[in-house]
Structures are given as structure tokens and as C-alpha cells.
């Protein structure tokens, strides 16, 4: 084995060990990031950024920090950067809100507040300013203590309590309003064709839809580029006889809901495709991150 091959094998083994180390905390990171961004797909992108940053920073650490709070601190920073990058108008910046917060009275029924927050749709959290959103998610969805939230956000206890109080008050108003599912929308011709070819087991037809430079992200597992390599991914699906795709919508994103068992009315996960002139240019397959399906609200297309 050459030096370059030995190095590649060593790096691959190190990455696998790191992912195994963070496996248990990853679903919690996603619950936080999905609610911060208002999207389960964007939330997973933030989780991947978080883990990549942590992986490359790990060898440089002089002392090893407690893993869970360290990862959450990175995830929080990535989520705030995401919100700023896309210039979402969700109130004052986090620092401004927390710096100006006062010690508001905080005497809520924690169990009720937590129940309301857990049951609220992921997308509704973006209606809170970032500071309130962070405090409510960390306390009522993930069960962090006030002290842990102070350390993670690097702010005072009165500031956290004020943000939590205001966020809970706003969420109570949201949960009292009647929530409506997104209305069913028609599917695009390209997505409908891809689903039809898959369900008919026309694998040559599916492969023919792939662009020469198609990119595959088998989220949490591997990435491939080019029709030949991605064609092997299609071959793997050909062995799964009962699985079928159904066009659906996830927020404003068109996806394919994946049903693995004809007797199960709920999809196991989803796949997101991008097209250009009728050819598939990218595939995001969420098969290996099952916690996403538990958070997703998929609306089957008309």
C-alpha cells in the first residue's frame, strides 16, 4: 500500500470513528437546527457543517471539551450564520435582543410549555426572534437547564429567562391559533417522470435522466459525482422491490416521499432532486438520517 493510500485509509477510519462518537447527539443537534432554520432539510445542512467543523477542529484542541455542549455551541453559531447569510427578517439580532433583555418574571408551567413546544411544527419556530427561538428550543424541546443555556449562548441568566419568557408567550399564541397544513400542490413534470420510472422499475430510464455531472449526497454516508458513479446508487435501489416514490412537498421544497412498506402509510424518509433541462443535476437522499423523517411534515402532491 502506498503512502497516499495508507493516509486515505487512516483518514477514512478516523472519520468513521468520529461519526460513531457523535451518533447519539446528532438527532438532538438536528432538532435544534431544524427549528432554528424552520426547515428539516436546512437543519440537516447545518448539522453537517457543524460536524465537519468539529471534526477538523478536534485535533487542534489543547484540552478536550465536553462533547455535547461543544457541538451545540458550534451548531448554534452555524445556525445564526445561516440566518444572517440569507437575511431573514426575524427580529433583532441575537446579541441585541439578549444584551437588552431585562429580568422578566418567569413563572410558567414548565411541563405545559415543553409540551406545546415539542408539538409545534418545525416551521413555526421561525416566527420567533432568534434569541427567543434558541432559548425555547434548548429549554422546552431539548430539556437543557437555564445554566446550560447561559453557558452555550454565553449570556446572563436574566437575559436567558427574559428570552424564554417572551418566546413561550409568543408560542402560546401560535399554538392557540388553528394550524393548517400546507395545501396540496401539483408536482413538476420532471419529478413526476422520475417517480414514475422508479416505480415502474425502469432503471435504464432513471439512469438516462441523470446529467453527466450529476452530484449525489447520500446524507450522512457518502458523496458521488458523475453519471457512472451515481448510476451505481440507482442500482442499489433496484434490489428493493417493495419501495416506491411519491411526489410530495416539504415546506416550499419539492421532494419524493419514500415508502418502504406497502402496509405502512407513512413515508420512511425523502429524496430531494434538482433538475436542469429535464436532467437530474443533484440528488439529496436522506435514507441514512432517519431522525429527519420524524420531524418532516410531507404533503403529498396532487
SVG drawing of the C-alpha trace seen along z (x, -y; Angstrom):
<svg xmlns="http://www.w3.org/2000/svg" viewBox="-58 -47 62 54">
<polyline fill="none" stroke="black" stroke-width="0.4" points="0.0,0.0 1.4,-3.4 1.7,-6.3 -1.3,-8.1 -3.5,-5.0 -2.4,-4.4 -3.3,-8.1 -6.6,-7.8 -7.5,-4.7 -6.4,-6.3 -8.5,-9.4 -11.5,-7.3 -11.1,-5.3 -10.8,-8.5 -13.9,-10.0 -15.9,-6.8 -14.8,-6.8 -15.7,-10.5 -19.2,-9.9 -19.7,-7.0 -18.7,-9.2 -21.3,-11.8 -24.0,-9.5 -26.2,-9.8 -26.2,-13.6 -26.7,-14.1 -30.6,-13.8 -30.7,-16.4 -28.5,-18.7 -30.9,-18.3 -33.9,-19.1 -32.3,-22.3 -31.0,-23.3 -34.3,-22.4 -36.2,-24.7 -33.7,-27.5 -33.9,-27.4 -37.5,-26.4 -36.6,-23.5 -35.7,-19.9 -33.5,-19.9 -31.7,-23.2 -31.4,-21.9 -29.5,-18.8 -27.2,-21.0 -26.3,-22.9 -25.7,-19.7 -23.3,-18.5 -21.5,-21.9 -21.3,-21.5 -19.8,-18.0 -17.4,-19.0 -16.1,-22.0 -15.9,-19.9 -14.0,-17.1 -11.4,-19.4 -11.1,-21.4 -10.8,-18.3 -7.0,-17.6 -6.2,-21.3 -7.8,-21.3 -5.4,-21.7 -8.0,-20.2 -10.9,-18.0 -14.2,-19.8 -17.4,-18.0 -18.7,-16.8 -22.4,-17.6 -22.2,-21.3 -19.2,-21.9 -21.2,-20.5 -24.3,-22.6 -22.2,-25.7 -20.8,-25.1 -24.3,-24.3 -25.7,-27.5 -23.1,-29.6 -23.7,-27.9 -27.4,-28.4 -27.1,-32.1 -24.7,-32.5 -27.2,-30.8 -30.0,-33.2 -27.7,-36.2 -26.5,-34.9 -30.0,-34.6 -31.1,-37.9 -34.2,-36.5 -36.2,-39.2 -36.9,-37.6 -36.4,-40.5 -33.3,-42.0 -30.0,-40.1 -29.4,-37.6 -26.8,-39.8 -29.0,-42.8 -32.0,-41.0 -30.1,-39.3 -28.0,-42.3 -31.1,-44.5 -33.1,-41.8 -34.3,-42.5 -35.1,-40.1 -38.7,-39.5 -40.8,-37.5 -40.6,-33.8 -43.1,-31.6 -44.5,-29.3 -45.7,-25.8 -42.6,-24.1 -44.4,-20.8 -47.1,-22.7 -44.6,-24.9 -42.5,-21.9 -45.5,-20.0 -46.5,-23.0 -43.0,-23.5 -42.5,-19.8 -45.8,-19.6 -45.4,-22.8 -44.5,-22.3 -40.8,-22.9 -41.5,-25.7 -43.4,-27.8 -40.3,-28.4 -39.0,-30.9 -41.8,-33.3 -39.8,-33.9 -36.8,-36.2 -33.5,-34.2 -32.8,-34.8 -36.3,-33.6 -36.1,-30.7 -32.8,-29.5 -34.0,-29.7 -37.3,-27.9 -35.8,-25.1 -32.9,-24.5 -35.2,-24.5 -38.5,-23.2 -37.6,-20.9 -34.2,-19.6 -34.5,-19.9 -31.4,-22.0 -31.2,-23.7 -31.0,-27.5 -27.4,-27.2 -26.5,-25.1 -28.3,-27.6 -26.3,-30.5 -23.1,-28.7 -24.0,-27.7 -25.2,-31.2 -22.6,-33.0 -25.2,-35.3 -26.5,-36.1 -29.3,-34.2 -31.7,-37.2 -31.2,-37.5 -32.0,-33.8 -35.0,-33.9 -36.4,-37.0 -35.9,-35.5 -37.5,-32.2 -40.5,-34.1 -41.1,-36.1 -40.7,-33.1 -43.1,-31.0 -45.7,-33.7 -45.4,-34.0 -45.6,-30.2 -48.7,-30.0 -50.4,-32.4 -49.2,-30.3 -50.5,-27.1 -53.9,-28.6 -54.3,-29.6 -55.6,-26.9 -52.7,-25.3 -53.3,-24.4 -51.3,-22.1 -49.8,-23.4 -52.3,-22.9 -51.5,-20.2 -49.6,-21.4 -49.1,-19.9 -45.9,-18.1 -43.5,-19.2 -43.2,-17.1 -39.6,-16.2 -40.2,-14.9 -43.3,-13.0 -41.4,-11.4 -38.5,-10.3 -41.0,-8.8 -42.9,-7.0 -39.7,-5.5 -38.6,-4.4 -41.9,-2.8 -42.0,-1.0 -38.5,0.3 -37.3,-1.2 -33.7,-1.6 -32.3,-2.4 -34.8,-5.2 -33.9,-6.5 -30.2,-6.4 -30.9,-8.2 -32.3,-11.1 -29.0,-11.7 -26.9,-14.6 -23.2,-13.8 -22.0,-15.8 -24.8,-14.8 -23.9,-15.1 -25.2,-12.7 -25.2,-13.4 -26.2,-10.3 -26.6,-12.4 -24.5,-11.2 -22.9,-8.4 -21.1,-9.4 -21.0,-11.6 -20.6,-10.8 -20.2,-12.8 -20.8,-11.8 -23.4,-9.7 -21.4,-6.5 -20.8,-6.6 -24.3,-7.8 -25.7,-5.1 -24.4,-2.6 -26.6,-4.3 -29.6,-3.7 -28.5,0.0 -28.7,0.3 -32.3,-0.7 -33.1,1.9 -32.8,4.6 -35.6,3.1 -38.8,4.5 -41.5,3.0 -40.2,-0.5 -41.8,-3.3 -41.6,-7.1 -44.5,-9.5 -44.1,-13.2 -44.6,-15.5 -43.9,-18.9 -41.9,-19.8 -42.4,-23.4 -41.6,-25.1 -39.4,-22.3 -40.5,-19.6 -39.3,-16.1 -40.0,-12.5 -41.5,-10.7 -40.1,-7.2 -42.4,-4.4 -40.6,-1.2 -43.6,1.0 -46.9,1.1 -48.6,1.7 -47.1,-1.4 -49.0,-4.6 -46.1,-6.8 -43.0,-7.5 -39.7,-6.4 -37.7,-9.4 -37.5,-11.6 -35.2,-12.4 -34.7,-15.9 -33.8,-16.3 -32.6,-19.3 -33.2,-19.4 -31.8,-21.4 -33.4,-20.9 -35.0,-17.7 -31.8,-16.1 -31.1,-15.4 -28.2,-17.6 -28.2,-16.8 -29.7,-14.2 -30.0,-14.6 -31.0,-11.2 -31.9,-11.3 -32.2,-7.5 -29.4,-7.3 -30.6,-10.1 -34.0,-8.6 -34.5,-11.3 -35.3,-13.8 -38.4,-11.9 -39.7,-12.1 -39.6,-15.9 -40.7,-16.3 -44.3,-17.2 -44.7,-15.9 -47.7,-16.9 -48.4,-14.5 -48.6,-16.4 -51.8,-16.5"/>
</svg>
